[in-house]
Amino acid sequence: MEGSRLVPPKDAITGGFSDGADFISYIVSGLLIGLVLDWVFGTAPIMTILWLLAGFGVGFYRMWRRSEHLDQEGRERSHGV
């Protein structure tokens, strides 16, 4: 019972699709925020484009940070063998 976990790891629950879903959610969130702001302020495509680009930027940044974490985790595992 010493090595067992009460809560399964995140990948066991999501099947590893969580990172891609996060990336898409940032893009869709940026798109929706931009559309709403364009509707409120009447600035046609400007806010949509800006917020969509911001969503892409945040999505890529988060994926980059996640890949650094995975790279570090891989190095720790390979040196521990």
Backbone bond lengths (Angstrom), bond angles and torsions (degrees), N, CA, C in turn:
res aa  C-N    CA-C-N  psi(-1)  N-CA   C-N-CA  omega(-1)  CA-C   N-CA-C  phi
1 M - - - 1.445 - - 1.517 110.22 -
2 E 1.320 116.22 -12.53 1.454 120.83 -176.15 1.524 112.11 -64.96
3 G 1.326 119.32 -39.93 1.458 122.51 -176.80 1.518 114.66 -90.57
4 S 1.320 117.81 -6.94 1.463 119.09 -177.20 1.526 110.53 -80.82
5 R 1.334 114.34 156.23 1.466 120.68 179.46 1.518 108.89 -117.52
6 L 1.307 115.91 142.47 1.452 119.82 177.10 1.523 111.21 -75.76
7 V 1.333 117.13 -33.19 1.452 122.14 179.86 1.527 107.85 -109.81
8 P 1.327 118.53 124.63 1.463 119.44 -179.74 1.523 111.06 -68.75
9 P 1.344 117.93 156.12 1.457 119.80 177.64 1.523 111.43 -62.54
10 K 1.332 115.74 157.13 1.462 121.44 -175.60 1.529 111.73 -58.26
11 D 1.335 118.20 -40.52 1.458 121.60 -178.62 1.526 112.02 -64.58
12 A 1.321 117.34 -29.10 1.466 120.02 178.75 1.527 110.80 -70.07
13 I 1.321 116.52 -28.96 1.462 120.43 -179.00 1.526 110.56 -83.65
14 T 1.339 116.40 -47.87 1.461 120.81 -173.19 1.516 113.26 -89.92
15 G 1.297 118.47 -11.92 1.457 120.91 -178.39 1.518 112.91 73.78
16 G 1.314 118.63 17.29 1.451 121.93 178.64 1.517 114.39 82.83
17 F 1.321 118.49 4.81 1.469 121.06 -178.94 1.521 112.50 -89.34
18 S 1.299 118.05 -1.52 1.450 121.58 -174.29 1.525 112.96 -62.91
19 D 1.326 118.22 -41.35 1.461 120.92 -177.50 1.522 111.53 -64.61
20 G 1.305 117.48 -42.62 1.462 120.74 177.64 1.511 111.88 -66.98
21 A 1.321 116.65 -37.79 1.462 120.56 178.14 1.524 110.57 -66.82
22 D 1.327 117.17 -37.55 1.460 120.41 176.21 1.523 110.32 -62.33
23 F 1.325 116.92 -44.86 1.460 121.85 -179.60 1.532 110.53 -59.20
24 I 1.310 116.34 -47.87 1.471 120.62 179.79 1.527 110.88 -65.30
25 S 1.320 117.64 -37.47 1.460 120.08 -178.70 1.525 111.77 -65.58
26 Y 1.329 118.41 -34.37 1.464 120.28 176.43 1.523 110.70 -66.15
27 I 1.306 117.08 -40.51 1.460 120.75 179.87 1.528 110.55 -66.95
28 V 1.323 116.70 -46.43 1.468 120.52 -179.81 1.527 110.45 -65.17
29 S 1.319 117.40 -39.04 1.467 120.11 178.27 1.527 110.57 -62.55
30 G 1.324 116.91 -44.67 1.459 120.18 177.63 1.515 111.78 -60.86
31 L 1.319 116.44 -41.52 1.463 121.05 178.41 1.528 110.92 -62.15
32 L 1.319 117.24 -47.25 1.464 120.80 -178.38 1.527 112.12 -65.73
33 I 1.327 116.76 -41.61 1.461 119.60 177.81 1.528 109.93 -62.55
34 G 1.328 116.28 -43.58 1.460 119.91 178.87 1.516 112.46 -62.57
35 L 1.321 117.49 -42.06 1.465 120.54 178.74 1.526 111.82 -63.55
36 V 1.327 116.21 -42.41 1.463 119.72 179.31 1.528 110.50 -65.29
37 L 1.330 117.59 -44.05 1.461 120.17 179.74 1.522 111.46 -65.64
38 D 1.327 117.61 -36.92 1.463 120.34 175.19 1.523 111.00 -63.53
39 W 1.306 116.79 -38.83 1.461 121.24 179.88 1.536 110.71 -68.10
40 V 1.352 115.50 -41.33 1.462 119.90 -178.49 1.529 111.44 -69.57
41 F 1.337 117.26 -46.62 1.456 121.30 -174.41 1.526 114.13 -94.83
42 G 1.319 117.81 -9.84 1.453 121.45 180.00 1.516 113.93 67.50
43 T 1.316 116.75 36.62 1.467 121.42 -177.37 1.523 111.98 -103.23
44 A 1.317 116.65 31.95 1.475 125.51 179.39 1.524 114.45 32.88
45 P 1.316 122.14 -114.39 1.467 117.58 -170.92 1.523 115.03 -90.95
46 I 1.321 118.83 -2.39 1.470 120.28 -170.94 1.523 112.18 -63.67
47 M 1.319 117.58 -53.99 1.469 120.85 -178.43 1.528 111.25 -65.70
48 T 1.322 116.90 -36.71 1.459 119.76 178.61 1.523 110.71 -61.69
49 I 1.307 116.51 -45.18 1.470 120.30 179.92 1.524 110.62 -65.27
50 L 1.337 116.72 -46.45 1.465 119.97 -178.77 1.522 111.96 -61.89
51 W 1.330 117.23 -46.92 1.459 120.43 -178.27 1.525 112.07 -71.85
52 L 1.326 117.56 -31.03 1.461 120.12 175.38 1.526 110.03 -66.21
53 L 1.326 116.79 -42.98 1.470 120.45 176.28 1.530 111.15 -63.95
54 A 1.328 116.06 -38.31 1.467 119.38 176.44 1.527 110.85 -63.77
55 G 1.326 117.19 -39.68 1.463 120.81 177.23 1.517 112.00 -62.47
56 F 1.349 116.31 -42.90 1.464 119.75 175.47 1.523 110.88 -61.98
57 G 1.328 115.94 -43.46 1.463 119.85 -179.30 1.512 112.66 -61.14
58 V 1.307 116.43 -46.91 1.464 120.67 179.35 1.530 110.31 -65.62
59 G 1.321 117.12 -40.35 1.465 120.55 178.94 1.518 112.19 -61.76
60 F 1.338 116.95 -46.46 1.461 120.18 178.42 1.520 111.88 -66.09
61 Y 1.339 116.09 -39.18 1.464 119.32 178.58 1.521 110.73 -61.99
62 R 1.328 117.58 -45.93 1.463 121.07 -179.93 1.530 111.68 -64.43
63 M 1.346 116.83 -38.25 1.469 119.82 177.12 1.534 110.38 -65.63
64 W 1.321 116.71 -39.35 1.460 121.07 178.74 1.523 110.12 -63.79
65 R 1.329 117.33 -44.53 1.466 120.55 178.36 1.532 110.92 -63.65
66 R 1.323 116.56 -38.77 1.471 120.50 178.61 1.522 110.73 -65.76
67 S 1.333 117.26 -39.66 1.459 119.85 179.89 1.521 111.04 -67.85
68 E 1.346 118.10 -34.12 1.463 120.41 174.55 1.524 110.31 -62.56
69 H 1.325 116.04 -42.23 1.465 120.65 179.09 1.525 110.72 -62.93
70 L 1.324 116.94 -43.64 1.463 120.55 178.97 1.523 111.92 -66.37
71 D 1.333 116.53 -37.14 1.464 120.70 177.96 1.527 110.27 -64.22
72 Q 1.327 116.66 -44.38 1.460 121.12 178.37 1.523 110.70 -63.61
73 E 1.319 116.85 -41.30 1.460 120.95 179.19 1.535 110.65 -63.55
74 G 1.330 116.53 -39.86 1.462 120.57 177.84 1.513 112.24 -64.82
75 R 1.330 116.69 -39.72 1.461 120.08 177.81 1.524 111.43 -64.19
76 E 1.336 116.12 -41.08 1.466 119.70 179.36 1.524 110.92 -64.41
77 R 1.305 117.18 -39.44 1.469 120.48 179.77 1.525 111.54 -69.10
78 S 1.326 117.60 -39.88 1.457 119.19 -176.66 1.524 111.82 -72.98
79 H 1.328 117.75 -30.05 1.451 119.97 178.21 1.519 112.11 -81.08
80 G 1.297 116.81 -18.02 1.454 120.66 179.81 1.521 113.23 -82.27
81 V 1.338 117.46 -8.97 1.466 120.63 -176.26 1.495 110.77 -83.21
